[in-house]
Amino acid sequence: MEGFLRQSTAGQVRTIGPFIDDTDFKSVENGLTIANTDIKLKKNGATAVNKNAGGGTSDVNGMYQVTWDATDSNTVGELEFSVLVAGALVVWGTYTVLEEAVYDALFDAGAEGPAVPSDVPTAAENADAVWDEDLTTHTIADSTGQALADIDEKGDHAAVLVYYSVANGTPGGTGSFNDPISDETNAIARLAALETQNLIIQDGAFTVPVAQVLDNISVASNGLDSAVNMNGQSVSGARFEGVNLSGEQGGTNEITVVTCVLNGVTNFNGTASTSVLNGTVTIGSRGVGYFINCASLDGGTPATINYQNSNNATTGIVGWQGALIMAGLGSNDPLTNININGTLEFNATNTSNTTPVVVTGSGSIIDNSGVGFTFDDDQFLKVTAGFGEVSVEAWDGVEAAVKVGATTNLPQTNAEAIRDSTDAADRLRDFAIEGYDSVSNQVNGVKLVDVTTTNTDMRGTDGAATPAQVNAEVVDTLNVDTYPEPVAVPAATASIVDKLGWLQLIHRNKGLQTATVQTIRNDGDTADVGTANVSLVPGTSFQRDEWT
């Protein structure tokens, strides 16, 4: 809250701000022109109107002085204001307008403040009345003593939690663990009566009623079968944990989502972590859209995040697992970095960004983006389901050293193309024609083998392996033989078996990530195989160091 105003009083000067540059998000903006029509007011929840007269005057460090007049302050209660001018982020706040007598009693020179009754009980009397009595005697419903008795009996925080249940509650329930409420409006009223912001959904669906405000509330559940529909109502500053979240998000401030399912949420403004997305999540124009260690509900079915080219979005995607479709990226550059292990698609709604989106991680990228959209995948490890065909005749743009014969369909060697050296060709011919004596089994007097051992797996009846036999052994090696997974991070010069095993391990096994370290576990989830330091600069970059 920004402070207090006196009802229907002119000339009340207050300072608002700071106004921050909407390009670098850190520089203060001085010298802005702020008219009265740039300042929108909501008087105790009424429809927004322009400030009556007079705008803002630059003061210092991005702060501006505003003079509130009698018309601006004519309604007792909350006076919400928001200011949006070109070149700066939106600034908003709330004043409390007090009746003249109340304001004067608090703030006039020599004000004595609220009157204190003369018959206030002493500390000893309070202790005797409440704290020194047996909890079992506190039976009055909704009393503090009864709440303390509930805590003593259940060992939980019944006094500060309101429980909601469709299956086991009643509309008139007390909201305790054993007497939950089944009606949304009554549950919200119970939160207000107990002056708490903690709602526990035991089961069923909770839809925020129209015109209800759940700002700064904390909503948790006993399982993802509990659902919350925000229904376009204000949930500014709310925290949702372990629920199936849907509907349009209302309010101006960010929400926090932890271990939830986001089902087609629209106007999202906040941070989601260790959660899964189902369908399309749309970021609001004012929104913050951070997704940390999230995934698609079905790893093979993509989730979609649509940024709608949001003007003021501050965003980042880190540690995404599974399939993801990006939409609505463009000239406002709401997103600059994506870290993903899975399949990433840029669809046709991504157009004309000014800064390429940097993609890190591993998997595959499908580029169906629109005109002018660019991304940088230099730090992205592309992994496909199989090995692509190699067109050896296209190596270095010349006729290759190896190609397939037209009639034999077997590899042939063009020796003159080996290192672009005809000398290599001459040496190869000399070896083939003169260097090897098949009768003596010698090369220029050097005996290659003393004893010949027949390999029945690789040799045909004529003593030479046929192409089909060679192919069968190779297929057997790839499809039948098994290899243990690596127990440590392979070296840069490791064998192809260890390198392939590592790729399979990091995409199959359980992974853990904190704010600073990413860990990959072994198949039995009994030990760490490797760790890597990670760091995030919000809105700028994500870095994962080398695995060790």
N, C-alpha and C positions, 0 to 999 in steps of 0.2 A: 504494500500500500504506500502511496506517495505522501500521505498526510491528511490533514483536515481542512475543510473550508467552512466558512460561516454562511448559513442559509440567506439567500437573496441579498447579498452584500457585494457592492462594487469594489474595484480596485484591489483585489486580492492577488498579489504578485507571487508566483511560484516558478521554480526552475525545473525544466524537464530535460530528458536526454539520458546518455549521450547519443548523438546521431553519428552512425558509423557508415563509412563508405561501402556501397553495395558491390564494389568490384574486388577489393582486396580483403574486405571484412575485418579490417583492423584500424585503418586511419580514421581519425575523427573528422567530421565535416563542419567547418565554420563558415559563416557567411551565406547559409542557405536562405532562400526566400520562402517564408512560411506564412501563408494567408490563413484567415479564419476558416475558409472553406477546406483547407488541408487538414484541419483539426476536427475529427468526428467525436461526438459525445453520445454516450448512452446513460440516461439518467435513471438510475435504480431499475435497470432492466428494460426501459422503454425503447422504442425504435430510435435508431441512430439519427442524430441531427448535426448540422454544422455548428461550430462555435458561434456565438452571437455576433461578436465583433472583435477585431484585433487579432493579429497572428502571433508569431514568435519572433523574438529579437535575440540575435546571437550574443552569447555571453563569453564563455571561455571553455576550452577543451571539449568542444562539441555540444555544450549545454546551451539551452535557450530559455529566455525568460518569457513567461506567458502571464497575462493579466486576466484573471477570471472575473466576470462582472455579475451583476445581480440576476440577469437572465440565465447565465451559465449555471449559477448555484441555487436556482429556485426550488430544487427538489431535494428533500432530506433523504439520505441513504447513500448508495454507492454512485459515484460519478466516474464512469469509465471513459478514458480518452485514447485515441490512436491517431498518430500523425504519419502520413506517407507522402514524401516529396521525392522528386527525381534526384538521383545521385546518392541516396542514403537508404539504409534499412529502416523498416518500420519501427517506430517508438510507441510504446503504449504504457498505461498505468491506471491506477485507480485512486481517487480521493474519496474520503467519507465526508459528506455534507451534514453538519450538525445544526440543530435548531439554535437560534441566536442565544437563548439563555444558557443552553448547555455549553456552547462554544465559549461564551463569556466567562462562565464559571471555571472553565479549564485554562483559558489562555489570556484573559484580561490581566492587566497589571494589578498585582495584589490579590489575584484569584486564590481562594482557599482550597479549591478542588472539591471533590465529592464530600458530602457530609458523612461523618462517622457516627453510628448510633452509640448511645451512652451505655447500653445494656449488653455490650459484647461479652460473651462468656470468656472466662479466663482459660488459660491453657490447661490447668488442672481439671476444670469443669468439662472441657472437651474430652480430655483423656478418660475421665470417669464415665462420660456419656457414650463414648464410642469404643476406644481402644482397649479399655480394661474389662469389657464384657465378653462373655462366652459367645463365640460366633454362632452357636446353634440357636441362640435366642433371636437372631436377626432374620426375621421371616417376612418383613414388609416388602412386597413386590417392588422392584426397581430401585430399592434403596441401596446406598453405598454398602451398608452392612451385609445386605443380601448378596451383593456382587462379591464381596470378600469371602462370604461363606461359600459361594459357588466355586471360587478359586481353590479354597481349601478342600472342597469336596471332590472336584474334578481334576485338580492339578493342572488346569489350563488357564487361559487368559479370557475367561468368559466375560469379564467386566468390560473389556475393550474390543470385543469381537461381536459382530452381528452375523448370525447364521441364517442362510436362505436355503430352502429345500422345497421342490415341487412335490416330491413323493411323500415326504414325511412331515411337512410343515402345515401351518394353518395361517390364514390371513391375519388373525389377531395374535399370533405367537409372540413371545417375549424376545425372540431372537437369540436365545441361549442355545447351547449345544443340543440339549434335549428337547427344546421347544422352538424349533426354527420357524421362520416366517415364509409363507408361500406366495406372498404378493409383493411385487416390485415397489410400488408406492409406499406401502407400509414398512418395507425394509429400509427404504431411504429415510423415512420419517424416524425410524428407530435409531439409525445412525446419528441423526441430528439430535435426538433426545439424549443419547448417551455421550454426545460430543466426541464421537470416534469416527475414524475414516477407514476402518478395517472391515471389509465384507468377505465372508467365506461362503462360497456356493457349494453346498454339499452334493447337489445333483440338479439336473434339469436346465432349462434355458432362462436367462435373465435378460429382458429387454428394457433398456433405460427408457422410462416413460417420457413422453413429450413434455417439454418445458421444465424438466428436472435437470439439475446441475450436479454432476459428480466430480467436480474439480478436486484434484489432489487425493482422490480416494485410492485405496489399495484393495484390489480384488484378487482373491486366490480361490483355489478349488481343490477338491479331493481327487480330481482326475479330468482328462481331456474330454470326457463325456458331458462336462459342464460347459455351457455356452453362454457368451455375453454378446448381445447385439447393441452396439453403441447408438444406433438409431439416429445419428445426426445430432445428438445432444452434446453439451459441453462436458468434456472429460479432461480438461487441461491439467497437466501435471499428474495424471493418474498412473498407477502401476498395475499391470495385469500379469498374473503368474499362473501357469498351468491351466489356462482356459482355452476354449475354442472361440476365437474372437472374430466378429464379423460386423458388417454395417459401415455406415459413414461416420468418421471421427469428427466431432464438433469441438468448439473451443479454440483458443489461440495458442496455447502452450503445448510443448511436446509431451508425449506419453512414453512410458517404458514398458516393453513387452519381453517377458522372460519365459522360455519353455512353453510357448503357446503354439496353437495352429491359427494362422491368419487366413481366414476364408473370404477372399474377395473384398478385403478392406479397402475403402475408398477415402480419399483426402487424408492419407496417413501422414502423420507429423510426429516423428519420434525415433527411437532406437529399438530394434528387435535383436535379441541374442538367443542362441541355442533354440531357435524356433523353426517351424516348418511353414512353408507357404503353399496354399492350395488355390489354384486359379490365378487371378490377376490382382495384385496389390497396386493401387494408384497413389502416387505421392501428390499431396496438395501443393498449391502454388506458393504457399508460405513455408513449405515443409522442410523438415529435417528427415532424411531417410537413410539411416545407418542400419546395415544388416551384418551382424557379426556371428560367425559360426552357424549360419542358417542353412536350410536345405529345402528341396522340393518335397512335397508330401509323398509322392511316388518317385523314387530316384530316376525312373525312365520317362516319366511324364513331366514336361517342363512346367515350372512356375513362371509367371510373368511379372516383372516390375516395370511399371509405366511411370516415367518421370514427367511426362507431359511438358517437356522442355521448361521445367519450373524455373521461374525467375530468381527466387531467393533460396532455392534448396541447397542445403549443406549435406553432402552424401558420401557414402563409402560402402563397399561390399568386400568383406574380408572373410576368408575361410568358408566360402560357399561350397556345398557338396551336392552333386546331382546335376540335373538339367535346369537351365535357366534361359529365359528369353528376355532380352532387354528391349524396351520400347520408349519412345518419346525423348530420346537424347538429341540435342541439337545445338543451336548457336549460343544458348545461354550456358552451355557446358556445366550442367548440374552434377555430372559425375565424371571424374577423371581417372579413377583406378578401380579395377575389379580383380579380386583374387579368388580363383575358383578351381576346384578339382571336379571336373565333369564336362558336360557339353554346354557350350555357350552359344546362343544365337542372337545376332543383331537383326531385328526385323526391319521392314521397309519404312517404319515410322521414325527411324533414326536418320536424321539428315543434317548436313551442313554444319557440323561442329567446328569450332575454331581451334580446339586443342585435341589431339588424338587421345582416345581412351587407352590407358596402359593396362594390358591384361597380363597377369602373372598366374602361375599355378601349372596345371597339367590337364590334359583331356583333348577336346576337339572344339573348333570354332566353326560355326556356320554363318557365313556372311551373306545375309539377304537385305543389307542395309540400303537406305535410299541414297539419292544423289548427294555427294559432298561429305558423307560421313566417313571418318577415318578412325583406325585404332592401331595400336602398337603391340604386337605379340612377340617381340624379340625375346622376352623373358618367359615365354609360355612354352611348356613342353607338350608337343602334340603327340597323342597316343591314339592309335586306331585299333580296330578289332583284329586286323591281320596285316601282312606285309604287302605293300603295293608292288606292282610289277616295275622292274627296272629296265628302261630302254637304253641298253648299253651303247647303241649306235648313236645316241644323242650326247654321250660324254664329250665335254669340251667342244661340242659343235662340230666334231669331225667324225669320220668313219672310225669306229672304235677298235680297240685292241681285241675285243671278243664279240662275236655275233653268232647267230644260229644259222646253220647250213640250210639251204632251201630244200634239199632232198632228204638229208639225214635227220634234220631237226635236232642236231647235236651241236654243242658249242664248237666253234672254230676259232683259230687264232690268226689274226693278221699281225704278224711279228713286226712289220714295218711301222705299225702304229704304237708299239710299245715304247714309251718315252720318246716318241717321235724320232727313233734312231734306226737307221738302216743297218748300223753295226750290230745292233741286237738281233736283227733278222739274220744276218750272216752267221752269227755265232749259233743261233738256234738251228739253222740248216746244217752247219758243220756237225753239231751234236747228233742230229737225227740221221745224217748220212754216214759219217765217219767215226764219230766219237764213241759209239756204243756198239759192241760186238755181242749179238744175241746168242751166239754159240758158246763163247767163253764167259758170258755174263760179266763183262768187264767194260770199264770206261777208261780208255787210254792207259791200260795196264793196272787199273785199280779194281780189285774184285769187290763187287757190291755185296753179295751174300754167299755164304759157304753152304748153308743148308736151306732148302726150299720147303716151306710149310704150307700146305694147302689150306686155304680158308674156304670152307664149304659154304659159308653164308654169302660170300662175296664173289665166288668164282663159278662160272658155268662149266658145262662138260668139256668145253674146249680150253679150259684153263684161264679164261678171261671173264671178268664180271660184265654182265649185260647191263644196258641202261635201266631196264626194269628192276634188276636186282639192286643196283645202286639206289634207285629211287625208293624201293621198298625199305632198305636199311635207313635211309634218311627219314622217311615217314615214321618208321618205328622209333627212331631217336626222338622225334618231335612229339609224337602222339601217344607213345606207349611208355617209354622210359620216364621215370619220375625223379625229381630233384628236390632236396629240402630247401626251405626258404632261407635266406641269409639270416645270420644271427647278429650281424653288425653291418654298418654302412659300407658298401663296396668301395674300394679305392678307384681312382680315376682310370687305372690301368687294369682293372679286374677283368675276368673272363666274361664272354657274352652271356654265359649261363647265370653268373652272379648279377650282371646288370639287368637281364630280363627278370630275374627273380625279385630284384629290388623294385622294379616298376610295378610288378604284380602285387608286391607287399604293400606299397604305399597307397595303392588304389583299393585294396581289399580289406586290409586290417583296420582295427580300431585306431583312431587318432585322437589325441587330446591337445587342447590349446588353451594357454592362459594369455594374459595381456603381453607376456614377454617371451614365452617358450612354446614351441610346437613339438609334440612327441608322437612317435609311431610305435605301436605295441606289436608283440609277436602274435602268432596265430592263436595261441592258448591264452593270451591276455595275462601272461605271468611275468613278463619282463619287457623293459624298453629295448627296442632295436636301435633307435637313433633319436637325437634331438636336434632342434634348430632354433636359434634365437629369432624372434620376430619383433617388428616394430611398426607402428602406424603413426603417420603424421596426418591428422584429420583433414580430409578434403584434398590431400596432396599426393601421398604415396603410401604403399605398403611394401615392406621388405622382409623377405625370409632369407636368413644367412645359410651357409652351407651346412648340410647334415653332418653330424659327427656322432 
